[in-house]
Every structure is written in structure tokens, then in C-alpha cells.
Amino acid sequence: MNKLQQLREDFSNIKVLYVEDEEGVREETLIFLKRIFTHIISAVNGEEGLDFFKKDSYHLVITDLKMPKMNGRDMLDKIHTLNKDTVTIVMTASDSNIDFTQTACNAYLNKPVMFMDFIEALESLRNKLIQD
């Protein structure tokens, strides 16, 4: 069994919220994420992401930081207030000039994200995600 198949099997019950404002990046990344996750929804900004989170529970939130309406850091702060156990991955441009050190997240990846780096991040979070 290859890594993607193993992750898909391990994460078959994981609900994912993916938040990214850039349409091209969002669509390309969703194609990859759907190869791993069965239950995934996407939002176009932090405000919409937070609204989705309030309506349903998600095990994993993957987000950009620099977005309109509500940035990823503020969204994650509010999400962690609602559920401190939510696993979060930040994916943001390394040249975005955003200080992510004050952002509570379980993994941080620079864009453009190398998908093997993303897989390694998921593997490192496996136990935290499937602890139920």
C-alpha cells in the first residue's frame, strides 16, 4: 500500500475544512486533498471558514494566513476557542511578510507547498487526528 492509500484509509472519517482565498491555488490543492480525504469542504476566506466551522465540527483545518475579510490567524484563534483539540495546518507564502510565530498551529508549510512535505506533515499528525 502506498502512502496516499494508507493516509486515505487512516483518515477515512476525518472531516477537513480547507480555507484559501486564491481560486487557482484552492482548486489545485483540493484535487490533491480529495485523494486523501473523503470529507472535505473549502472556504474562500477566514470569515466563511469560521462560519462553516460553527455549523459543523472538523477534525482538521488547513488554512492560508493572508486572506480578505478575516485572516487565517484570527480564524484559527476563534476556532481554538470553540474547540481546542482541532488540528490545524497553516500553508502560506514565505514572502507574505506575516509573522506566523504567534499563530497556534500543529504544522506550518511554505507555499508553494511540496506535496511530499504535506504528506510528511499529515503523517506526523496521524496520531493526533485519529485519537478518537
C-alpha positions as CSV (number, residue, x, y, z in Angstrom):
1,M,0.0,0.0,0.0
2,N,1.5,3.4,-0.9
3,K,1.5,6.4,1.3
4,L,-1.6,8.1,-0.2
5,Q,-3.6,4.9,0.1
6,Q,-2.5,4.5,3.7
7,L,-3.4,8.0,4.6
8,R,-6.8,7.7,2.8
9,E,-7.5,4.6,4.8
10,D,-6.3,6.1,8.1
11,F,-8.2,9.4,7.6
12,S,-11.4,8.0,6.1
13,N,-13.5,9.5,8.9
14,I,-11.6,12.8,9.2
15,K,-13.6,15.9,8.3
16,V,-11.5,18.7,6.8
17,L,-12.0,22.4,6.4
18,Y,-9.7,24.0,3.8
19,V,-9.5,27.8,3.6
20,E,-7.8,29.6,0.8
21,D,-8.7,32.8,-1.0
22,E,-6.7,32.3,-4.2
23,E,-9.0,30.3,-6.5
24,G,-6.3,28.6,-8.6
25,V,-4.4,27.5,-5.5
26,R,-7.6,26.4,-3.8
27,E,-8.8,24.3,-6.8
28,E,-5.3,22.7,-7.4
29,T,-4.9,21.9,-3.7
30,L,-8.4,20.5,-3.4
31,I,-7.7,18.0,-6.2
32,F,-4.8,16.7,-4.1
33,L,-6.6,16.8,-0.8
34,K,-9.5,14.8,-2.2
35,R,-7.0,12.0,-3.0
36,I,-6.6,11.7,0.8
37,F,-9.7,12.9,2.5
38,T,-13.3,11.8,1.8
39,H,-15.0,14.5,3.8
40,I,-13.6,18.0,2.8
41,I,-15.2,21.4,2.3
42,S,-13.5,24.6,1.2
43,A,-14.0,28.2,2.1
44,V,-12.7,31.4,0.4
45,N,-11.8,33.4,3.4
46,G,-11.5,33.2,7.2
47,E,-14.9,34.6,7.8
48,E,-16.5,31.9,5.6
49,G,-14.3,29.3,7.2
50,L,-15.3,30.2,10.7
51,D,-19.0,30.1,9.6
52,F,-18.5,26.6,8.3
53,F,-16.7,25.6,11.5
54,K,-19.5,26.9,13.7
55,K,-22.1,24.9,11.7
56,D,-20.2,21.6,11.8
57,S,-17.3,20.0,13.6
58,Y,-14.0,19.5,11.7
59,H,-11.0,17.4,12.9
60,L,-8.6,19.3,10.6
61,V,-8.4,22.9,9.4
62,I,-5.9,23.7,6.7
63,T,-5.6,27.4,6.0
64,D,-3.8,30.3,4.4
65,L,-3.0,33.2,6.7
66,K,-3.3,36.3,4.4
67,M,-6.9,36.5,3.3
68,P,-9.7,39.1,3.0
69,K,-12.5,39.6,5.5
70,M,-10.7,37.6,8.3
71,N,-7.2,36.5,8.2
72,G,-6.2,32.9,9.0
73,R,-4.6,33.7,12.3
74,D,-7.8,35.4,13.6
75,M,-9.9,32.5,12.3
76,L,-7.7,29.9,14.0
77,D,-7.8,31.8,17.3
78,K,-11.6,31.7,17.1
79,I,-11.6,28.0,16.1
80,H,-9.4,27.1,19.0
81,T,-11.7,29.0,21.3
82,L,-14.6,26.8,20.0
83,N,-12.6,23.5,20.0
84,K,-9.0,23.5,21.4
85,D,-8.5,19.9,20.0
86,T,-8.9,20.9,16.4
87,V,-5.7,20.0,14.4
88,T,-4.5,22.9,12.2
89,I,-2.1,23.3,9.4
90,V,-1.1,26.7,8.0
91,M,0.0,26.9,4.4
92,T,1.2,30.5,3.5
93,A,3.5,32.2,1.1
94,S,7.0,32.6,2.6
95,D,7.1,36.1,1.2
96,S,3.8,37.1,2.7
97,N,5.6,39.1,5.5
98,I,3.2,37.7,8.0
99,D,4.6,36.7,11.4
100,F,3.2,33.2,11.9
101,T,5.0,32.6,15.1
102,Q,2.0,33.9,17.1
103,T,-0.3,31.6,15.3
104,A,-1.3,28.4,17.1
105,C,-1.0,25.6,14.6
106,N,0.2,22.0,14.5
107,A,2.1,22.3,11.3
108,Y,3.4,25.1,9.1
109,L,4.2,24.8,5.3
110,N,5.5,27.4,2.9
111,K,3.8,27.9,-0.4
112,P,4.2,26.7,-2.9
113,V,3.6,23.5,-0.9
114,M,5.6,20.5,-2.0
115,F,3.0,17.7,-1.7
116,M,5.6,15.3,-0.1
117,D,6.1,17.9,2.6
118,F,2.3,18.0,3.1
119,I,2.2,14.2,3.3
120,E,5.0,14.2,5.9
121,A,3.1,16.8,7.9
122,L,0.0,14.6,7.8
123,E,2.0,11.6,8.9
124,S,3.4,13.5,11.8
125,L,-0.1,14.4,12.9
126,R,-1.7,11.0,12.3
127,N,-1.9,10.0,16.0
128,K,-3.4,13.4,16.9
129,L,-6.0,13.1,14.1
130,I,-7.1,9.6,14.7
131,Q,-7.1,9.6,18.5
132,D,-10.9,9.1,18.7
